[in-house]
Amino acid sequence: MNLHAPQALFLIGLLLYIAIRSVYQKRTGSSEKTVNRSNGRDRILVLLVILGQIVLPLLYVFSAWLNFANYGPTPAVVCIGIVTWLIGLWVFWRAHADLGGNWSVNLELHSAHQLVTRGVYRLVRHPMYAAFLLLGIAQALLLPNWLAGAAALTAVVLMCLVRIPNEEAMMQEYFGQAYQEYILRTGSVLPRIGVQ
């Protein structure tokens, strides 16, 4: 078992992550979808993220199976990991709260879907992916294991590379000029410098 203070904090954060996701999944799960761009590749990406963010970390923390890939963390790395984890969780929660009923785990839109450009969406079009990237970095810093630590970040980068272009195309098709103007004002996962 690899349960020390940084890993315990990681587990608390993981529980908060799952709680946030569960609350919003329950709120939006029953809405009728009018656009669905999910496919097998998209579902595989979601499963890879679940494997990287949840399964491998839990395997690392509660078993010795991945101990061959352990390394020694430094206190500075752990502190940076904790701060990054807290920021990532806040962005994750805020992205869900700002989207409200417009959120979906899949590439879907419902009949009353709105283009959300307030809150964290005022700064970036994909704060959920930004949160995933922050949480992936934090996981790599808090879990001193080459496999479990890097698993989420690897899966999330792959998801971002594949999914963001598909999501952008879907949003442009659905919202047209409004989304094109939104693109000009905001960054994708990082805020655009010098843009109001």
C-alpha positions as CSV (number, residue, x, y, z in Angstrom):
1,M,0.0,0.0,0.0
2,N,1.3,3.5,-0.9
3,L,-0.9,5.6,1.3
4,H,1.0,8.6,2.7
5,A,-0.1,12.2,3.2
6,P,0.2,13.3,-0.5
7,Q,-1.6,10.2,-1.7
8,A,-4.3,10.7,1.0
9,L,-4.8,14.3,-0.2
10,F,-5.0,13.0,-3.7
11,L,-7.7,10.5,-2.7
12,I,-9.7,13.2,-1.0
13,G,-9.5,15.3,-4.2
14,L,-10.5,12.3,-6.2
15,L,-13.6,11.8,-4.1
16,L,-14.4,15.5,-4.6
17,Y,-13.9,15.1,-8.3
18,I,-16.2,12.1,-8.5
19,A,-18.8,13.9,-6.3
20,I,-18.8,17.0,-8.6
21,R,-19.1,14.8,-11.7
22,S,-21.9,12.7,-10.2
23,V,-24.0,15.7,-9.2
24,Y,-23.9,17.2,-12.6
25,Q,-24.3,13.9,-14.4
26,K,-27.5,13.3,-12.4
27,R,-28.8,16.8,-13.2
28,T,-28.3,16.5,-17.0
29,G,-28.5,12.8,-17.6
30,S,-32.2,12.8,-18.5
31,S,-32.3,15.7,-21.0
32,E,-33.1,14.8,-24.6
33,K,-30.1,15.1,-26.9
34,T,-30.7,16.5,-30.4
35,V,-27.1,16.4,-31.5
36,N,-24.9,13.4,-30.7
37,R,-21.3,13.2,-32.1
38,S,-20.1,10.5,-29.8
39,N,-18.6,7.4,-31.4
40,G,-16.5,4.4,-30.5
41,R,-13.3,6.4,-30.6
42,D,-14.8,9.0,-28.2
43,R,-16.0,6.3,-25.8
44,I,-12.5,4.8,-25.8
45,L,-11.0,8.1,-25.0
46,V,-13.4,8.5,-22.0
47,L,-12.5,5.0,-20.8
48,L,-8.7,5.8,-21.1
49,V,-9.2,8.9,-19.0
50,I,-11.2,6.9,-16.4
51,L,-8.4,4.4,-16.4
52,G,-5.7,7.1,-16.0
53,Q,-7.5,9.3,-13.5
54,I,-9.2,6.6,-11.3
55,V,-8.2,3.0,-11.9
56,L,-4.4,3.2,-12.0
57,P,-4.1,5.7,-9.1
58,L,-6.3,3.5,-6.9
59,L,-4.3,0.4,-7.9
60,Y,-1.1,2.3,-7.0
61,V,-2.4,3.5,-3.7
62,F,-4.0,0.3,-2.5
63,S,-1.7,-2.4,-3.8
64,A,1.9,-3.1,-4.5
65,W,1.4,-4.1,-8.1
66,L,2.9,-0.9,-9.5
67,N,5.7,-0.4,-7.0
68,F,8.3,-1.3,-9.5
69,A,7.7,2.2,-11.1
70,N,8.0,4.1,-7.8
71,Y,10.4,7.0,-7.3
72,G,11.1,9.4,-4.4
73,P,9.1,12.7,-4.3
74,T,10.5,15.9,-2.9
75,P,8.5,18.1,-0.5
76,A,8.6,21.0,-3.1
77,V,7.1,18.7,-5.8
78,V,4.4,17.6,-3.4
79,C,3.5,21.2,-2.4
80,I,3.3,22.2,-6.1
81,G,1.1,19.1,-6.7
82,I,-1.3,20.1,-3.9
83,V,-1.7,23.7,-5.1
84,T,-2.2,22.4,-8.7
85,W,-4.7,19.9,-7.6
86,L,-6.7,22.5,-5.7
87,I,-6.7,24.9,-8.7
88,G,-7.7,22.0,-11.0
89,L,-10.6,21.0,-8.7
90,W,-11.8,24.6,-8.5
91,V,-11.7,25.0,-12.3
92,F,-13.5,21.6,-12.7
93,W,-16.3,22.6,-10.3
94,R,-16.6,26.1,-11.8
95,A,-16.8,24.7,-15.4
96,H,-19.6,22.4,-14.3
97,A,-21.4,25.1,-12.4
98,D,-21.2,27.6,-15.2
99,L,-22.4,25.1,-17.8
100,G,-25.3,24.0,-15.7
101,G,-27.7,21.9,-17.8
102,N,-25.6,22.4,-20.9
103,W,-23.0,19.9,-19.7
104,S,-22.6,16.4,-21.0
105,V,-19.8,13.8,-20.7
106,N,-20.3,13.0,-24.4
107,L,-20.2,15.1,-27.4
108,E,-23.9,16.0,-27.3
109,L,-26.2,19.0,-27.4
110,H,-29.8,19.1,-26.3
111,S,-32.7,21.0,-27.8
112,A,-32.5,24.0,-25.4
113,H,-28.6,24.0,-25.4
114,Q,-27.1,27.5,-24.9
115,L,-23.7,28.9,-25.7
116,V,-22.2,29.6,-22.3
117,T,-19.7,32.5,-22.4
118,R,-19.8,33.6,-18.7
119,G,-17.7,32.6,-15.7
120,V,-14.6,30.6,-16.6
121,Y,-16.0,30.3,-20.2
122,R,-15.4,34.0,-20.5
123,L,-11.7,33.2,-20.5
124,V,-11.5,29.8,-22.3
125,R,-13.8,27.7,-24.4
126,H,-12.7,24.4,-22.8
127,P,-12.2,24.9,-19.1
128,M,-13.2,21.3,-18.4
129,Y,-10.2,20.1,-20.4
130,A,-8.0,22.8,-18.7
131,A,-9.1,21.3,-15.4
132,F,-8.3,17.8,-16.6
133,L,-4.8,18.9,-17.6
134,L,-4.2,20.6,-14.2
135,L,-5.5,17.5,-12.4
136,G,-3.3,15.3,-14.6
137,I,-0.2,17.5,-13.7
138,A,-1.2,17.3,-10.0
139,Q,-1.6,13.6,-10.2
140,A,1.9,13.2,-11.7
141,L,3.3,15.4,-8.8
142,L,1.4,13.7,-6.0
143,L,1.7,10.0,-7.0
144,P,5.4,9.2,-7.2
145,N,5.0,6.4,-9.6
146,W,6.0,6.6,-13.3
147,L,2.8,4.7,-14.4
148,A,0.1,5.8,-12.1
149,G,1.4,9.4,-11.8
150,A,1.6,10.0,-15.6
151,A,-1.5,8.0,-16.6
152,A,-4.1,10.8,-16.4
153,L,-2.0,13.5,-18.0
154,T,-1.2,11.1,-20.9
155,A,-4.8,10.1,-21.4
156,V,-6.1,13.7,-21.1
157,V,-3.5,15.1,-23.6
158,L,-4.6,12.4,-26.1
159,M,-8.3,13.2,-25.4
160,C,-7.7,17.0,-25.9
161,L,-5.9,16.4,-29.2
162,V,-8.7,14.3,-30.6
163,R,-11.8,15.6,-28.9
164,I,-11.4,19.4,-28.9
165,P,-11.4,19.7,-32.8
166,N,-14.5,17.6,-32.9
167,E,-16.2,19.6,-30.2
168,E,-15.3,22.9,-31.8
169,A,-16.7,21.7,-35.2
170,M,-20.0,20.6,-33.5
171,M,-20.3,23.9,-31.7
172,Q,-19.6,26.0,-34.8
173,E,-22.2,24.0,-36.8
174,Y,-24.8,24.4,-34.1
175,F,-24.1,28.0,-33.0
176,G,-22.7,29.4,-36.2
177,Q,-21.5,33.0,-36.2
178,A,-21.9,33.4,-32.4
179,Y,-19.4,30.6,-31.8
180,Q,-17.0,32.0,-34.4
181,E,-17.0,35.3,-32.5
182,Y,-16.5,33.5,-29.3
183,I,-13.4,31.8,-30.7
184,L,-12.0,35.2,-31.6
185,R,-12.4,36.4,-28.0
186,T,-11.2,33.4,-26.1
187,G,-8.4,30.8,-25.9
188,S,-9.0,27.1,-26.2
189,V,-7.7,25.7,-22.9
190,L,-5.5,28.7,-21.9
191,P,-6.7,32.3,-21.7
192,R,-5.8,34.5,-24.6
193,I,-3.4,37.2,-23.5
194,G,-4.5,40.8,-24.2
195,V,-8.1,39.9,-25.2
196,Q,-11.0,41.5,-23.4
